[in-house]
Amino acid sequence: MSNRAIISTPDAPEAIGPYSQAVKVGNTVWISGQIPLVPGSMELVTGDISAQATQVFNNLAAIAEAAGGSLNHAVKINISLTDLGDFAAVNEVMTDFFSQPYPARACVQVAALPRAVKIEVEAILAV
């Protein structure tokens, strides 16, 4: 695929498995699921779900910027939570990172996430 580009930035955590931070084909960017890892140190953010969600969206924003866009280019967000009781808090954090009209979104509860975090978010952008 000649128009496929791998997106990578030191401003977001390195992949912790065999995947890319993001892949861009044409004007579509698929950002891999992000957990609350701090770029550089690769340490997990400690604190409540709001602190974890803020780091996740910061990571997504850094990758979106490296792809030539921003989170306002998001057309679909997928959120995985280990506790749907965190739904409202994540919604509140999300409004700090996105402007209306908001992207389409799914939010599901899962049994577990990598490194025992409470949240993982992936995004699809049209830039």
C-alpha positions in Angstrom: 0.0 0.0 0.0 1.9 3.1 -1.2 -0.1 5.7 0.7 0.3 4.0 4.1 2.3 5.8 6.7 3.3 4.8 10.2 2.9 7.6 12.7 5.3 7.7 15.6 6.1 10.4 18.1 8.2 10.6 21.3 5.5 12.7 22.8 3.3 9.6 23.3 4.2 6.3 25.0 6.1 3.7 22.9 4.1 0.7 21.9 4.2 -2.0 24.5 3.5 -4.7 22.0 3.8 -5.5 18.3 1.8 -2.5 17.0 2.3 1.1 15.8 1.1 4.2 17.6 -0.9 5.0 14.6 -1.3 4.2 10.9 -2.4 6.8 8.3 -3.8 5.8 4.9 -4.9 8.8 2.8 -6.6 11.2 5.1 -7.7 8.5 7.7 -5.7 7.9 10.8 -6.2 4.9 13.1 -4.7 5.5 16.6 -3.9 2.5 18.6 -5.4 2.1 22.1 -3.7 4.4 24.6 -3.4 3.7 28.3 -2.3 6.2 31.0 1.5 5.8 30.4 3.7 8.9 30.6 5.8 9.3 27.5 9.6 8.9 28.1 9.4 7.3 31.6 6.7 4.8 30.5 5.4 5.0 34.1 1.7 4.7 34.8 -0.2 7.8 36.0 -1.3 7.2 39.5 -4.5 8.7 40.8 -8.2 8.5 40.0 -9.9 7.8 36.7 -9.8 11.5 35.8 -6.0 11.6 36.1 -5.8 8.4 34.1 -8.2 9.6 31.4 -6.4 13.0 31.1 -3.1 11.2 30.4 -4.8 8.9 27.8 -6.3 11.9 26.0 -3.0 13.8 26.1 -1.3 10.7 24.5 -4.0 10.6 21.8 -3.7 14.3 21.2 0.1 14.0 20.7 -0.3 11.2 18.2 -3.1 13.1 16.4 -0.7 16.1 16.1 2.1 13.9 14.8 -0.4 12.7 12.1 -1.1 16.3 11.0 -4.3 16.7 12.9 -5.9 17.1 16.3 -8.5 15.4 18.4 -11.1 17.6 16.8 -10.5 15.6 13.6 -11.7 12.5 15.4 -14.7 10.8 13.8 -14.8 7.7 16.1 -13.6 7.1 19.7 -13.7 3.7 21.4 -13.4 3.7 25.2 -12.8 0.6 27.3 -13.3 1.0 31.1 -12.9 -1.6 33.8 -15.7 0.0 35.7 -18.7 1.7 33.9 -19.1 3.6 37.2 -16.3 5.8 35.8 -18.4 6.8 32.7 -19.4 10.3 34.0 -15.9 11.2 35.1 -14.5 10.2 31.7 -17.2 12.2 29.9 -16.1 15.2 31.9 -12.5 14.8 31.0 -13.4 14.2 27.3 -15.1 17.6 27.1 -11.7 19.2 27.9 -10.2 17.6 24.8 -13.0 17.7 22.2 -15.2 20.4 20.8 -18.7 20.0 19.4 -19.8 18.4 17.3 -18.3 15.4 19.1 -17.2 12.3 17.3 -19.1 9.1 17.3 -18.2 6.9 20.3 -18.5 3.6 21.9 -17.8 2.9 25.6 -17.7 -0.6 27.0 -16.8 -2.2 30.3 -14.1 -4.9 30.0 -12.8 -7.4 32.5 -9.2 -6.1 32.4 -6.8 -3.9 30.5 -3.0 -4.0 30.1 -1.0 -3.1 33.2 -4.2 -3.2 35.3 -5.2 0.3 34.2 -8.8 1.5 34.4 -9.1 3.0 30.9 -7.9 2.5 27.3 -9.0 4.7 24.4 -8.5 4.4 20.6 -9.4 6.9 17.9 -10.0 7.2 14.2 -9.4 10.6 12.6 -10.2 12.1 9.3 -7.5 14.8 8.6 
